[in-house]
Amino acid sequence: MNDKIPKKENKMGTQAVNQLLITMAIPMMISMLVQACYNIVDSIYVSRVSEAALTAVSAAFPIQTIMVAVCSGTGVGMNAMLSRSLGEKKFKEADRAANNGIFLALCSYLVFVVVGLLVSTPFYMSQYPNSPTITQDGILYLTIVCCFSIGFFLQMTFERMMQGTGHTFYTMITQMSGAIINIILDPMFIFGIGPFPKLGTAGAAVATCIGQCSAGLFAMYMNHRFNTEIHVRLRDVFHPSWSVIQRIYYVGIPSTIMGSIGSVMYYGMNRILTGFSDTASAVFGVYFKLQSFFFMPVFGMNNAIVPIMAYNYGAQKRSRMIQCLKSGILYALCIMCVGTATFELIPNVLLSFFQASDNMLEIGCPALRIIGVHFPVAAVCIVLGTTFQALGKATYSACVSLGRQLVVLLPAAYVLSRVGGLHVIWWAFPIAEIMSLILTSFFFTYIYRTIILKVKDQL
């Protein structure tokens, strides 16, 4: 009955594509930049405690990445179904996607409570068995972040719902509010400013959870107040549809696997690098914080590309899909070229933000210069991979990520560490990205010929 009610077509099917992409992407890119700034500022504050504290917080990245991958993958599956349903004017199906997406987010949170309580200790002991300070700080940090991650899961889910309907401005507000609260509370809880207790690395975790809960509440309010195309009802949330969940996970699980692969890569690289020194591990952690300043805006733009592509695929508008893809590649290349230039020209300045010792500078400067070479290639791969998710072929993205990070990058890093030592390990990143470009181009050519060219282009 609801599907037959005529509604005005969403702007994703009518507004000029370049203008649409810019207006949808800029809020998310700004919010992602704020998130990246938070990640960097958080580590800068922690580095003031000690290099061991910085290493402990950085080492939590694999588990946090899995958390993001699970929530983001579910959101991708939800949004692919939601946006396509809106494009096909199936409004009840869009509501079902949203309500089941919330149910899955709550279930995922409970899983990570268990992870925080049972996995944190063996996770750190396997990496730093001879570094009790790093282990103690890291276990406490990771346990807090996992057990109080309910705000994170609610934030990402409700933000995805707003992104799926084109309301990216409100997503920017929620993400920025959480990150800003986090940045403000970080030094207070870490160093014990004013009435706040001095908690060290645990303080960074507490500030993170408070910021996430605040953003989650904002996202719920914004979605209820402004997202009129989606109707969330508690009775529907807690009465899940297994057929809808299956459709969400058909797209979402490959995306989750793709995101989780990064955590395996990080853990493996960390094991290789700690064989040289804890400082080499700290450099690797700092690199991941710094690269997020350039990768996160591209991912933010991708969050705009997915619903635009999915909507216009459902609405059978091929020319708009192609134009969106071309513009996305161009903008991503511009961002990543700036990233390459920054890593090549001022690596010492970047590292100095983290209280880098002479040893860290000696290891880190050549590392950043080598790794930064592959950023423009990564830009093309990321945007083309977004097409796979938007068209329901996320398994291709998972294959590319698996090949890049586990089949090529880790083995290459291991071999290079044995052949040339620490300073040549970093060449594994450009080598892996070249493989990624080859595989991504192969899959995209297949999808372009078999799916995109068959879209009827109804204008």
Stockholm file with secondary structure:
# STOCKHOLM 1.0

chainA/1-459         MNDKIPKKENKMGTQAVNQLLITMAIPMMISMLVQACYNIVDSIYVSRVSEAALTAVSAAFPIQTIMVAVCSGTGVGMNAMLSRSLGEKKFKEADRAANNGIFLALCSYLVFVVVGLLVSTPFYMSQYPNSPTITQDGILYLTIVCCFSIGFFLQMTFERMMQGTGHTFYTMITQMSGAIINIILDPMFIFGIGPFPKLGTAGAAVATCIGQCSAGLFAMYMNHRFNTEIHVRLRDVFHPSWSVIQRIYYVGIPSTIMGSIGSVMYYGMNRILTGFSDTASAVFGVYFKLQSFFFMPVFGMNNAIVPIMAYNYGAQKRSRMIQCLKSGILYALCIMCVGTATFELIPNVLLSFFQASDNMLEIGCPALRIIGVHFPVAAVCIVLGTTFQALGKATYSACVSLGRQLVVLLPAAYVLSRVGGLHVIWWAFPIAEIMSLILTSFFFTYIYRTIILKVKDQL
#=GR chainA/1-459 SS CGGGSCCCCCGGGTSCHHHHHHHHHHHHHHHHHHHHHHHHHHHHHHHTTCHHHHHHHHHTHHHHHHHHHHHHHHHHHHHHHHHHHHHTTCHHHHHHHHHHHHHHHHHHHHHHHHHHHHTHHHHHHTTCTTCHHHHHHHHHHHHHHHHTTHHHHHHHHHHHHHHHTTCHHHHHHHHHHHHHHHHHHHHHHHHTCTTSCCCTHHHHHHHHHHHHHHHHHHHHHHHHHHCTTCCCCHHHHTSCCHHHHHHHHHHHHHHHHHHHHHHHHHHHHHHHHHTTCHHHHHHHHHHHHHHHHHHHHHHHHHHHHHHHHHHHHHTTCHHHHHHHHHHHHHHHHHHHHHHHHHHHHCHHHHHHTTTCCHHHHHHHHHHHHHHGGGHHHHHHHHHHHHHHHHTTCHHHHHHHHHIIIIIIIHHHHHHHHHHTCHHHHTTHHHHHHHHHHHHHHHHHHHHHHHTGGGCCCCC
#=GC SS_cons         CGGGSCCCCCGGGTSCHHHHHHHHHHHHHHHHHHHHHHHHHHHHHHHTTCHHHHHHHHHTHHHHHHHHHHHHHHHHHHHHHHHHHHHTTCHHHHHHHHHHHHHHHHHHHHHHHHHHHHTHHHHHHTTCTTCHHHHHHHHHHHHHHHHTTHHHHHHHHHHHHHHHTTCHHHHHHHHHHHHHHHHHHHHHHHHTCTTSCCCTHHHHHHHHHHHHHHHHHHHHHHHHHHCTTCCCCHHHHTSCCHHHHHHHHHHHHHHHHHHHHHHHHHHHHHHHHHTTCHHHHHHHHHHHHHHHHHHHHHHHHHHHHHHHHHHHHHTTCHHHHHHHHHHHHHHHHHHHHHHHHHHHHCHHHHHHTTTCCHHHHHHHHHHHHHHGGGHHHHHHHHHHHHHHHHTTCHHHHHHHHHIIIIIIIHHHHHHHHHHTCHHHHTTHHHHHHHHHHHHHHHHHHHHHHHTGGGCCCCC
//
